[in-house]
Amino acid sequence: MNTRSKIVSAIASPPQPVLLTTGLFEILRIETVRELAEARRRTGAKTVIAVVLSSTEERIPLAARAEMAAALRVIDYVLIGEAGEWEGPAARLQPIEILHLEEADARRTRQLIEHVRRCQAR
């Protein structure tokens, strides 16, 4: 499957229930995949939609981050959103839950950067 086909500008009527997740998706770590899989299991979601948000401190282009999110098997569709502009369209999807990963994504990115710096200092 071409994962880029999972990146869409709108979704008409996805299979319900829908789990919506928002995040930066700058790096992908197993914790992110586990968190998404657990949320899907816990909610019984038939569709997982990720909204990849823009960031003022982005290190990786938005389109590339959307492609990384789309590559995850647990995610069915990917939308690209500006902070504060995704809520209206997302509400029309009637998600059973919205899982916000922005803080976890930022923390995991900081942890990776700190780890690399420590390794380089040795």
Secondary structure, DSSP 8 states (H G I E B T S, - for coil): --GGGGB-S--S---SSEEEEEE--SS--HHHHHHHHHHHHHHT-SEEEEEEE--TT-SS-HHHHHHHHHT-TT--EEEEE-TTTSHHHHHHT-EEEEEE-HHHHHHHHHHHHHHHHHHHH-
